[in-house]
Structures are given as C-alpha cells and as structure tokens.
Amino acid sequence: MRSKAVVSGIPITTTIAALTSTVEGLMDKHDFGRFEVCSLQEYHRHVKK
C-alpha cells in the first residue's frame, strides 16, 4: 500500500503520532497561509528556550 501511495504522489502516514503531526501542520498552513521548511538542526536553533 505504501509503495502505491508513493508512486501515486499520495501522502501516507504509518503512525498516530505522524498523523497528528500532519494534521497540526495542515492546520498551521491554513492559519498562516504558508509552510516553512527547514532542517531539524535549523529548527532547534530557532526554538525559544
């Protein structure tokens, strides 16, 4: 099922945690109107401590 989804360009999640993160990201996209993609290292540099 995963390989068919990837070949078809359909996003797929395999865990509840991944699904939750996906939904949160889509909600943020809706609220803010854009995505910002960065590496994990860059993300941690910007996290307020």
C-alpha positions in Angstrom: 0.0 0.0 0.0 2.8 2.4 0.9 4.7 1.9 -2.4 1.5 2.5 -4.4 0.8 5.7 -2.5 4.3 7.0 -3.0 4.2 6.2 -6.7 0.8 8.0 -7.0 2.1 11.0 -5.0 -0.4 10.4 -2.2 0.9 11.3 1.3 0.8 8.4 3.8 1.4 8.1 7.5 2.0 4.9 9.4 1.6 6.0 13.0 -0.9 8.0 15.0 1.9 10.4 16.0 2.8 11.1 12.4 -0.9 11.6 11.6 -1.3 14.0 14.5 1.8 16.0 13.3 0.4 16.0 9.7 -2.9 17.4 10.8 -1.2 20.0 13.0 0.9 21.1 10.1 -2.1 21.4 7.8 -3.9 23.5 10.4 -0.9 25.8 10.7 -0.8 26.1 6.9 -4.5 27.1 7.0 -3.9 29.6 9.8 -0.7 31.2 8.5 -1.1 30.6 4.8 2.4 29.2 4.2 4.8 26.4 5.1 8.4 27.0 6.1 10.7 24.0 5.6 14.0 23.7 7.4 16.3 21.1 8.7 15.9 19.7 12.2 19.1 21.5 13.3 17.9 24.8 11.9 14.6 24.3 13.7 16.3 23.8 17.0 18.3 27.0 16.5 15.1 28.9 16.3 13.2 27.3 19.2 12.8 29.8 22.0 14.5 28.5 25.2 
